[in-house]
């Protein structure tokens, strides 16, 4: 059965892979982002301009939505003493408050479906203390709390789950993976000895949107190469 899915931030990285996967399986996708990026000409996909930091931004949505995915994120790694109030506010605007506003807009259409699914994104830095991650871990910690709260509040009509990622090979992470030395060092920190792949993450998001995950809600699933739970000897 084809689904109507809204993907916020679907023009690059993980978001683009999700849009491509949903398009390939025949879903109808509304992609909303600041730029159109690689979305153009994908079958079943319509795009509209949307800035998650604009508190007055609106969306034109189908009457009914089966799924919602919020992909925008930031990577701003600094020592705590160099993080300003504006840095923390910027992290919150993109990662947390942007999600809150978009969910608010999508909620009526998701509720009408009778079995909607929301997928949000976090980082393993929330549950595993990592230096220089104070800004992003704080914002994504708010996302994890929001995921569980909304899962309880929206049940049984709308499911809410979250994917907590480690470093993934996307344009957003380009600054951390800009050389072979950096890529190798990042891979070695993970028990699986590699970094994450955007297509794998997209597959997990698509699973959470579909009926195969119909008995899952309020969960934070880790896609992190084992870094948050394993310590190799």
PyMOL commands that set and color helices and strands:
alter all, ss='L'
color gray80, all
select helices_A, chain A and resi 13-24+37-39+80-82+85-113+134-154+171-176+180-188+198-209+211-213
alter helices_A, ss='H'
color red, helices_A
select strands_A, chain A and resi 4-8+28-33+45-49+67-70+116-123+158-165+168-169+196-197+220-223
alter strands_A, ss='S'
color yellow, strands_A
deselect
rebuild
show_as cartoon
